[in-house]
Amino acid sequence: MLALAIAMGIGRFAFTPLLPMMLHDGVVSLAGASWLASANYIGYLVGALLCTVRRLPHATRVVRLGLLSTLVLTLAMAVPWGAGWPFLRFAAGVTSAFVFVYTSEWCLTQAALRGRTSAGALIYTGPGAGIVLTGLAASAMVAADWKASSGWLVFGLLALLLTVLVWPVFHPRHALASPVPPPVRPAGAAPDHSGTEVAGLAMAYGMAGFGYIVTATFLPVIARQVLAKSIWLDMFWPIFGFGVVCGAAIASRIRTARDLRLMLLGCYLVQALGVALGLWMPTLPGFALGSLLVGLPFTAITYFAMQEARRIRPQHIPQTIGLLTALYGLGQILGPPLAAFLVSHAGSATTGFEQALGVAAGALLAGSAVILVLVRRYPVRG
């Protein structure tokens, strides 16, 4: 939980609540912010792809190195070298992908070895907790009229504190045993459709990455376009994080004997509804409920998808998780530039963001259709 709170809640998503402060300080434009976000997501994609190429032997060491890199890169964002920020966000994306993949593999395997597979979902409350913490902190900074550079400094020090707390957990003595060789398929066995299943799952997972990212990147900015004078503007992002925590906790209570793809299908539909609420109800209650509904399935989708990866390809878990994470990263890369393009070509920023949210909701519905096809064509046996 702490490792993912650092790598995801701070390393990746601290940018979102700090973005309005950066815009206010004049250190970045909306178009520039879109490319900063995309640089981070490109890094996430590259890191995920690297995870698919070769399994590194020491997951605990990978996580430790990733946590150290995250806190250094976060602190470096406090330095006003605008031309260097894209490289810092890119590196933070690479780092977060490695920490995510190897923390997921390590924790889910540890839970499975103890016969508590569903408890693995609890680690995905970490990003939500990090989002809540950074969101509330950023809200206080805005109220106190702090500079964005001070926010990056505070979040870097927070990453340092959390890294110190979690450091002993990833001691090399807790390393996982080497994976066993893949079993030999018996003669006359049913055809192996795992490649097709993985491809379909990865496609649907990529659509989820695209579907949520407009909200996750621009939520505070969108709210300021519609509710300019509301005192609750900076609370929508913490509400999103609270939803993430609740969704992951609920996922940990679901029996793993069921077809988890049905859970994925439900999560996609809930998140699509949350994104669409920004269109249907551009009001304080609409944004609050929409933020909660987008957050609820956020890491639950990740947990169910990672469990499906373990089920379909049990002998190639890091590579399969890396592939899914890469497609997710690709979806995230496309979202911010699309939103920036629509905003720049629409009659107003509000209209542009509405169009972007409509496309995002459509992507989530398309992803749910892919999952439904997988459920019907490849039923879970046993």
C-alpha positions in Angstrom: 0.0 0.0 0.0 2.7 2.5 0.9 4.9 1.6 -2.1 2.0 2.2 -4.5 1.0 5.4 -2.5 4.5 6.7 -3.2 4.9 5.6 -6.8 1.4 6.3 -8.0 -0.3 8.6 -5.5 2.7 10.9 -5.4 5.1 10.0 -8.3 2.3 10.1 -10.9 -0.8 11.8 -9.6 0.6 14.6 -7.4 0.7 16.5 -10.7 -3.1 16.7 -10.9 -3.8 18.8 -7.7 -0.7 20.9 -8.3 -1.6 21.7 -11.9 -4.0 24.6 -11.0 -1.2 26.1 -8.9 1.3 25.7 -11.7 -1.2 27.4 -14.1 -1.8 30.2 -11.6 2.0 30.7 -11.2 2.3 31.0 -14.9 5.1 28.4 -15.1 3.1 26.3 -17.6 0.2 26.7 -20.0 -2.7 24.3 -20.5 -1.1 22.9 -23.6 2.2 22.6 -21.9 0.6 20.8 -19.0 -1.0 18.3 -21.4 2.4 17.4 -22.8 3.9 17.2 -19.3 1.1 14.7 -18.4 1.7 12.8 -21.6 5.5 12.7 -20.9 4.7 10.9 -17.7 2.4 8.5 -19.4 4.9 7.8 -22.1 7.4 7.0 -19.4 4.9 4.7 -17.8 4.4 3.0 -21.2 8.2 2.6 -21.7 8.6 1.2 -18.2 5.8 -1.3 -18.7 7.3 -2.4 -22.0 10.7 -2.9 -20.4 9.0 -5.1 -17.8 7.7 -7.4 -20.6 11.1 -7.9 -22.1 12.8 -9.6 -19.2 11.9 -10.5 -15.7 14.4 -8.9 -13.2 15.4 -11.5 -10.6 15.1 -9.3 -7.5 11.7 -7.7 -7.2 12.4 -6.3 -3.7 15.5 -4.4 -5.0 13.6 -3.1 -8.0 10.9 -1.7 -5.7 13.5 -0.1 -3.4 15.3 1.5 -6.3 12.0 2.8 -7.7 10.9 4.3 -4.4 14.2 6.2 -4.1 14.0 7.4 -7.7 10.4 8.6 -7.1 11.3 10.8 -4.2 14.3 12.3 -6.0 12.3 13.0 -9.1 9.5 14.6 -7.1 11.9 16.9 -5.3 13.5 17.9 -8.6 10.2 19.2 -9.9 10.5 22.0 -7.3 13.4 23.4 -9.2 12.2 26.0 -11.9 13.8 24.4 -15.0 10.8 24.2 -17.2 12.7 22.7 -20.1 13.8 19.8 -17.9 10.3 19.0 -16.5 9.2 16.7 -19.4 12.3 14.6 -18.8 11.6 14.4 -15.0 7.9 13.5 -15.7 9.0 10.9 -18.2 11.5 9.3 -15.7 8.8 9.4 -13.0 6.5 7.4 -15.4 9.2 4.8 -16.0 9.8 4.4 -12.3 6.2 4.2 -11.4 5.6 1.4 -13.9 8.4 -0.7 -12.5 7.3 -0.2 -8.9 3.7 -1.0 -9.9 4.5 -4.2 -11.8 7.0 -5.6 -9.3 5.0 -4.5 -6.2 1.9 -6.1 -7.7 3.7 -9.3 -8.5 5.4 -9.5 -5.1 2.3 -8.7 -3.1 -0.2 -10.8 -5.1 2.1 -13.8 -4.9 2.7 -13.4 -1.2 -1.1 -13.2 -0.6 -1.7 -16.3 -2.8 1.0 -18.3 -1.0 -0.8 -17.6 2.3 -4.2 -18.6 0.8 -5.6 -15.1 1.0 -5.7 -14.1 -2.7 -8.5 -11.6 -2.3 -6.5 -9.7 0.3 -4.1 -8.7 -2.4 -6.7 -6.1 -3.5 -5.9 -4.1 -0.4 -2.6 -3.0 -1.8 -4.5 -1.0 -4.4 -5.9 1.3 -1.7 -2.4 2.8 -1.7 -2.8 5.0 -4.8 -6.1 6.2 -3.5 -4.7 7.1 -0.1 -1.9 8.9 -1.8 -4.4 10.9 -3.9 -6.5 11.8 -0.9 -3.4 12.9 1.0 -1.9 15.0 -1.8 -5.3 16.4 -2.8 -6.1 17.7 0.7 -2.5 19.0 1.1 -2.8 20.9 -2.2 -6.1 22.3 -1.2 -4.6 23.7 2.0 -1.7 25.1 -0.1 -4.1 26.9 -2.5 -5.9 28.4 0.5 -2.6 29.6 1.9 -1.5 31.0 -1.5 1.6 28.7 -1.8 3.6 28.4 -4.9 3.5 25.1 -6.9 7.3 24.7 -6.3 6.6 24.5 -2.5 4.0 21.9 -3.2 6.5 19.7 -5.1 8.9 20.1 -2.2 6.4 19.0 0.3 5.3 16.0 -1.7 9.0 15.0 -2.2 9.5 15.1 1.6 6.3 13.1 2.1 7.7 10.5 -0.3 10.9 10.4 1.7 8.9 9.8 4.9 6.8 7.0 3.5 9.9 5.4 1.9 11.6 5.2 5.2 8.5 3.5 6.7 8.1 0.8 3.9 11.8 0.2 3.3 12.2 -2.8 5.7 9.3 -4.6 4.0 11.2 -4.9 0.8 14.3 -6.4 2.4 16.1 -8.9 0.0 15.4 -11.7 2.5 11.7 -11.3 1.6 12.4 -12.0 -2.1 10.2 -14.5 -3.9 11.4 -17.9 -5.0 12.3 -18.3 -8.7 9.2 -19.2 -10.8 8.8 -22.9 -11.7 9.2 -24.0 -15.4 6.0 -23.9 -17.4 4.1 -27.3 -17.4 4.3 -29.4 -20.6 0.9 -29.6 -22.3 -0.4 -33.2 -22.5 -1.2 -34.7 -25.8 -4.8 -34.2 -26.9 -5.3 -31.2 -24.5 -7.8 -28.5 -25.4 -6.4 -25.7 -27.6 -4.5 -22.9 -25.8 -6.4 -19.7 -26.3 -4.4 -17.8 -23.6 -2.7 -15.6 -26.2 -6.1 -14.4 -27.6 -7.4 -13.9 -24.1 -4.4 -11.8 -23.1 -4.7 -9.7 -26.2 -8.4 -9.1 -25.6 -7.8 -8.3 -22.0 -5.0 -6.0 -22.8 -7.1 -4.1 -25.4 -9.9 -3.6 -22.9 -7.4 -2.5 -20.2 -6.0 0.0 -22.6 -9.4 1.5 -23.2 -9.8 1.9 -19.4 -6.5 3.8 -19.3 -7.9 6.2 -22.0 -11.3 6.4 -20.4 -10.3 7.7 -17.0 -7.3 9.8 -17.8 -9.1 13.0 -18.9 -10.8 13.2 -15.5 -7.7 12.1 -13.6 -5.5 14.8 -15.3 -7.9 17.8 -15.6 -10.5 17.3 -12.9 -9.5 20.4 -10.8 -9.2 22.4 -14.0 -12.5 21.3 -15.4 -14.2 22.1 -12.1 -12.8 25.6 -12.3 -14.2 26.1 -15.7 -17.8 25.3 -14.6 -17.8 26.3 -10.9 -15.4 29.2 -10.8 -16.5 30.6 -7.4 -17.2 27.4 -5.5 -15.3 26.8 -2.3 -15.3 23.1 -3.0 -13.2 23.2 -6.2 -10.2 21.4 -4.6 -12.2 18.7 -2.9 -13.2 16.8 -6.1 -9.7 15.2 -6.4 -9.7 13.9 -2.8 -13.2 12.6 -3.3 -11.8 10.7 -6.3 -9.0 9.3 -4.1 -11.5 8.3 -1.4 -13.5 6.4 -4.0 -10.3 4.6 -5.0 -9.7 3.5 -1.5 -13.3 2.3 -1.0 -13.3 0.5 -4.3 -10.1 -1.4 -3.6 -11.4 -2.4 -0.1 -14.6 -3.7 -1.6 -12.7 -5.7 -4.2 -10.8 -7.4 -1.5 -14.1 -8.8 -0.1 -15.1 -10.4 -3.4 -14.8 -14.2 -3.7 -12.1 -15.1 -6.2 -14.1 -18.2 -7.3 -16.3 -16.1 -9.5 -15.5 -15.0 -13.0 -13.6 -11.8 -12.3 -14.3 -10.5 -15.8 -17.9 -9.9 -14.7 -16.5 -7.7 -11.9 -14.4 -5.9 -14.5 -17.5 -5.4 -16.7 -19.3 -3.8 -13.8 -16.4 -1.6 -13.0 -16.2 -0.3 -16.5 -19.8 0.6 -16.6 -19.6 2.4 -13.2 -16.6 4.4 -14.3 -18.3 5.3 -17.6 -21.2 6.6 -15.7 -18.9 8.7 -13.4 -17.2 10.2 -16.5 -20.6 10.9 -18.1 -21.9 12.7 -15.0 -19.5 15.6 -15.8 -21.5 16.0 -19.0 -25.0 15.4 -17.7 -24.7 17.2 -14.3 -22.1 20.0 -14.5 -23.0 21.0 -10.9 -21.5 20.6 -7.5 -23.4 17.4 -6.7 -22.7 16.1 -10.2 -19.0 16.6 -10.0 -18.8 15.2 -6.5 -20.8 12.0 -7.4 -18.9 11.7 -10.7 -15.5 11.9 -8.9 -16.6 9.2 -6.5 -17.8 6.9 -9.3 -14.7 7.4 -11.4 -12.6 6.6 -8.4 -14.5 3.6 -7.0 -13.5 1.2 -9.8 -10.1 2.8 -10.6 -7.8 0.3 -8.8 -10.5 -2.3 -8.6 -10.1 -2.6 -12.4 -6.4 -2.9 -11.9 -6.7 -5.7 -9.3 -9.2 -7.7 -11.3 -7.1 -7.3 -14.5 -3.9 -8.4 -12.7 -5.7 -11.4 -11.2 -6.9 -12.4 -14.7 -3.3 -12.1 -15.9 -2.2 -14.5 -13.2 -5.0 -16.9 -14.2 -4.4 -16.9 -17.9 -0.6 -16.9 -17.9 0.6 -18.2 -14.4 4.1 -18.8 -15.6 4.6 -15.4 -17.1 3.1 -13.0 -14.6 5.5 -10.0 -14.8 5.6 -10.1 -18.6 1.7 -10.3 -18.8 1.2 -7.6 -16.2 3.8 -5.5 -18.1 1.9 -6.0 -21.4 -1.4 -4.9 -19.8 0.3 -2.0 -18.1 1.8 -0.9 -21.4 -1.6 -0.9 -23.2 -3.0 1.0 -20.2 -0.1 3.5 -20.5 -0.8 3.9 -24.2 -4.4 4.8 -23.5 -3.2 7.4 -21.0 -0.8 9.0 -23.4 -3.6 9.6 -25.9 -6.0 11.3 -23.5 -4.4 14.6 -22.5 -3.3 15.7 -26.0 -6.8 14.8 -27.3 -8.4 17.0 -24.5 -5.9 19.8 -25.3 -6.7 19.6 -29.0 -10.5 19.7 -28.4 -10.2 22.6 -26.0 -8.1 24.6 -28.5 -10.5 23.9 -31.4 -13.8 24.2 -29.5 -15.7 27.4 -29.0 -14.7 27.4 -25.3 -12.7 25.4 -22.9 -15.9 24.1 -21.3 -17.1 22.8 -24.6 -13.8 21.2 -25.4 -13.6 19.4 -22.0 -17.2 18.2 -22.5 -16.3 16.6 -25.9 -13.2 15.0 -24.3 -15.3 13.5 -21.5 -17.8 12.2 -24.1 -15.0 10.4 -26.0 -13.6 9.0 -22.7 -17.0 7.6 -21.6 -17.4 6.0 -25.0 -14.0 4.3 -24.7 -15.0 2.8 -21.4 -18.2 1.4 -22.9 -16.2 0.0 -25.8 -13.9 -1.7 -23.3 -16.9 -3.2 -21.5 -18.0 -4.7 -24.8 -14.7 -6.4 -25.3 -14.8 -7.9 -21.9 -18.3 -9.2 -22.6 -17.1 -10.9 -25.7 -14.2 -12.6 -23.7 -16.7 -13.8 -21.1 -18.9 -15.4 -23.8 -16.2 -16.9 -25.9 -13.8 -18.1 -23.2 -15.8 -19.2 -20.1 -13.8 -19.9 -17.0 -13.7 -23.6 -16.3 -13.9 -25.2 -12.8 
